[in-house]
Amino acid sequence: MKKLVLAGILFIAATALKAQTINCTSFCVLGISIDTAHDELDVTIYNGDTNSVNYPTVVVTDALGDTVGNIDNTFYLFLHPAGDTITHSISTTLTSFPSGFTGTVYFTDQVWDLTCSFSYPMSCTVGVNELAATGTGISVYPNPASDNITVDLENLQNKNAQISIYDVTGKLVRSYSTAGNRLSINRDGLQSGMYFISVIADDKKYTSKLIIK
């Protein structure tokens, strides 16, 4: 996809909106994989900030500092909303994704010209993990899990909850709805690895990390 020529529009938008900041510590790069059929890197990023990212631009460099993803600094989406996990597909010079890859992911808001940089792989200490902590309204156990998983909603007032499970690429793999205090999920068909459970209830969105052994 060619980069849209929107410099004038971006300038008008920036002058019309109140300036914002991005809290880089509220983001997490969950994973990077390669789509060799389309010569793209799929970079999955969680936005745990209260602000959305405008015309988000993702660039990946390797350990030597060479750009291996999105050399042209192109944006492909108009918005990465606050609280959402999105997989950004960017062009790449790689023909395969090396095992044990290390590098840097740059994430830029093109309206406010703000850039966060993340060493990859990264261990998330905020955002996704914080939302799984006690007191957020939900809990997931056992974690790690090997068979059945329980999502406890007892602390929520509105029990009409929508529950979704995503893999590390941001792909939806399961979805449920419940009006009860707990939901029991059988892991049948879910491979070992890391997942994210999203719960929408009480007009809020909660996210918890889940490890399946």
Secondary structure as UniProt FT lines:
FT   HELIX           7..16
FT   HELIX           24..26
FT   STRAND          27..35
FT   TURN            36..39
FT   STRAND          40..47
FT   STRAND          53..54
FT   STRAND          57..62
FT   TURN            63..64
FT   STRAND          67..69
FT   TURN            71..72
FT   STRAND          79..80
FT   TURN            82..83
FT   STRAND          85..92
FT   TURN            99..100
FT   STRAND          103..109
FT   TURN            110..113
FT   STRAND          114..120
FT   HELIX           128..131
FT   TURN            134..135
FT   STRAND          139..141
FT   STRAND          148..152
FT   TURN            154..155
FT   STRAND          161..167
FT   TURN            168..169
FT   STRAND          172..178
FT   STRAND          182..186
FT   TURN            188..189
FT   STRAND          193..201
FT   TURN            202..203
FT   STRAND          204..212
//
